[in-house]
Amino acid sequence: MGSERQIGSTMAHTLFTCPSTELKVQHWLDDDEDAPETEYEAITCKACARLHLINRRTGRLLGQED
């Protein structure tokens, strides 16, 4: 009921640096090419157990500098 997946949906691998621990963290996001550049997904970080917002298109964290 809660999280249903469409048949044929794919996942995209992303790697980001946790801003709290500075460790590299691997995460999988739904691969949606139609996702807007401004759309972020809330994820629970495996390194610090905090909530981070990650851009579904770029894999960058909200507020992350270049």
Buried (B, 14 or more C-beta within 10 A) or exposed (E): EEEEEEEEEEEBEBEBEBBEEEEEBEBEBEEBEEBEEEEBBEBEBEBBEEEBBBBBBEBBBEEBEE
